[in-house]
């Protein structure tokens, strides 16, 4: 149970930190090797794909932390009860949207036939970042909706 709690609390941060460390190390070695022996042909491509991975995982992270982009001006003019309804509906819409994106990005990944230019790995590994990022975002949105409903039910039960 402790492992699941740790994963729930830290999975995005863990992936993002590991990917950042890999990018910094790979690009630092590339800069040093460029001065010594002309560089490493695959380093920039690998760092770019790690950057793509971090971009898709960071979507889930922003949802988890509540830092996703919003149009606050609409929230500011609504009454308090309507703010909650609007937040719930927008989260529900985003959940449906990210589930849709998860399925379609999975289909794209399955159909992908290209190979990376210098590493000669399948591009499916890069496309997997979309599937995982969108699925993790859907999970975070489902969690947020669950806790919002639970909080509302508990508040209604207390009154």
C-alpha positions as CSV (number, residue, x, y, z in Angstrom):
1,X,0.0,0.0,0.0
2,X,2.9,2.4,0.7
3,X,4.2,1.8,-2.8
4,X,0.9,2.7,-4.4
5,X,0.7,5.8,-2.2
6,X,4.2,6.8,-3.2
7,X,3.5,6.2,-6.9
8,X,0.3,8.3,-6.7
9,X,2.2,11.1,-5.0
10,X,5.4,11.1,-7.0
11,X,5.2,9.2,-10.3
12,X,5.2,12.2,-12.6
13,X,7.9,14.0,-10.6
14,X,10.1,10.9,-10.7
15,X,9.8,10.5,-14.4
16,X,10.4,14.2,-15.1
17,X,13.5,14.4,-12.9
18,X,14.9,11.2,-14.4
19,X,14.3,12.5,-17.9
20,X,15.8,15.9,-17.1
21,X,18.9,14.2,-15.6
22,X,19.3,12.0,-18.7
23,X,18.9,15.1,-21.0
24,X,21.5,17.1,-19.1
25,X,24.0,14.2,-19.0
26,X,23.6,13.3,-22.7
27,X,23.9,16.9,-23.9
28,X,26.8,17.6,-21.6
29,X,28.7,14.6,-22.9
30,X,27.8,15.7,-26.4
31,X,29.3,19.2,-25.8
32,X,32.5,17.6,-24.3
33,X,32.8,15.0,-27.1
34,X,32.3,17.7,-29.7
35,X,35.5,19.4,-28.4
36,X,37.4,16.2,-28.2
37,X,36.4,13.9,-31.0
38,X,33.7,15.5,-33.1
39,X,30.6,14.6,-31.1
40,X,28.2,11.8,-30.8
41,X,25.7,11.3,-33.6
42,X,22.8,10.0,-31.6
43,X,22.9,12.3,-28.5
44,X,20.8,15.1,-29.8
45,X,18.1,12.8,-31.2
46,X,17.8,10.9,-27.9
47,X,17.7,14.2,-25.9
48,X,15.0,15.5,-28.2
49,X,12.9,12.3,-27.6
50,X,13.4,12.6,-23.8
51,X,12.2,16.2,-24.1
52,X,9.0,14.9,-25.9
53,X,8.5,12.4,-23.2
54,X,8.8,15.0,-20.5
55,X,6.3,17.2,-22.3
56,X,3.6,14.6,-22.4
57,X,4.2,13.5,-18.8
58,X,4.1,17.1,-17.6
59,X,0.4,17.4,-18.7
60,X,-0.5,14.9,-16.0
61,X,1.7,16.7,-13.5
62,X,0.0,20.1,-14.1
63,X,-3.4,18.5,-13.7
64,X,-2.3,16.9,-10.5
65,X,-0.9,20.1,-9.1
66,X,-3.9,22.2,-10.3
67,X,-1.7,24.4,-12.4
68,X,-3.3,23.7,-15.8
69,X,-4.1,26.7,-17.9
70,X,-7.6,28.1,-17.2
71,X,-9.7,31.0,-18.2
72,X,-10.1,32.6,-14.8
73,X,-12.1,35.6,-16.0
74,X,-15.1,33.4,-16.6
75,X,-14.8,32.0,-13.1
76,X,-14.5,35.5,-11.6
77,X,-17.9,36.7,-12.9
78,X,-19.9,33.6,-11.8
79,X,-21.6,33.0,-8.5
80,X,-19.8,30.6,-6.1
81,X,-22.1,27.7,-6.8
82,X,-21.7,28.1,-10.6
83,X,-17.9,28.1,-10.2
84,X,-18.0,24.6,-8.8
85,X,-20.4,23.4,-11.5
86,X,-18.2,24.9,-14.2
87,X,-15.0,23.4,-12.8
88,X,-16.7,20.0,-12.6
89,X,-18.0,20.2,-16.1
90,X,-14.7,21.3,-17.6
91,X,-12.9,18.5,-15.7
92,X,-15.4,16.0,-17.0
93,X,-15.0,17.3,-20.6
94,X,-11.2,17.1,-20.3
95,X,-11.5,13.6,-18.9
96,X,-13.5,12.5,-22.0
97,X,-11.1,14.3,-24.3
98,X,-8.0,12.7,-22.8
99,X,-9.6,9.3,-22.9
100,X,-10.3,9.9,-26.6
101,X,-6.7,11.1,-27.1
102,X,-5.4,8.0,-25.3
103,X,-7.2,5.6,-27.5
104,X,-6.3,7.4,-30.7
105,X,-2.6,7.9,-29.8
106,X,-2.5,4.2,-29.0
107,X,-3.8,3.4,-32.5
108,X,-1.2,5.8,-34.0
109,X,1.5,4.0,-32.0
110,X,0.4,0.6,-33.1
111,X,0.4,1.6,-36.8
112,X,3.7,3.4,-36.7
113,X,6.4,1.9,-38.9
114,X,9.2,4.5,-38.9
115,X,12.6,4.1,-37.3
116,X,14.7,6.7,-35.5
117,X,17.3,8.2,-37.8
118,X,20.5,7.6,-35.8
119,X,19.4,5.2,-33.1
120,X,17.5,2.9,-35.4
121,X,14.8,2.2,-32.7
122,X,11.2,2.1,-33.6
123,X,9.4,5.4,-33.3
124,X,6.7,3.5,-31.3
125,X,8.8,4.4,-28.3
126,X,8.3,8.1,-28.9
127,X,4.6,7.6,-29.6
128,X,4.3,5.7,-26.4
129,X,4.9,9.0,-24.6
130,X,1.6,10.3,-26.0
131,X,-0.3,7.2,-24.9
132,X,1.2,7.2,-21.4
133,X,0.9,11.0,-21.0
134,X,-2.7,11.2,-22.0
135,X,-3.6,8.1,-20.0
136,X,-1.9,9.5,-16.9
137,X,-3.7,12.8,-17.4
138,X,-7.1,10.9,-17.7
139,X,-6.3,9.1,-14.4
140,X,-5.5,12.4,-12.7
141,X,-8.7,14.0,-14.0
142,X,-10.7,11.0,-12.8
143,X,-9.1,11.3,-9.4
144,X,-9.9,15.0,-9.2
145,X,-13.5,14.4,-10.2
146,X,-13.9,11.5,-7.7
147,X,-12.5,13.6,-4.8
148,X,-14.7,16.6,-5.9
149,X,-17.8,14.4,-5.8
150,X,-16.8,12.7,-2.5
151,X,-16.2,16.1,-0.9
152,X,-19.6,17.3,-2.1
153,X,-21.3,14.2,-0.7
154,X,-19.5,14.5,2.6
155,X,-20.4,18.2,2.9
156,X,-24.1,17.4,2.1
157,X,-24.1,14.6,4.6
158,X,-22.8,16.8,7.4
159,X,-25.4,19.6,6.8
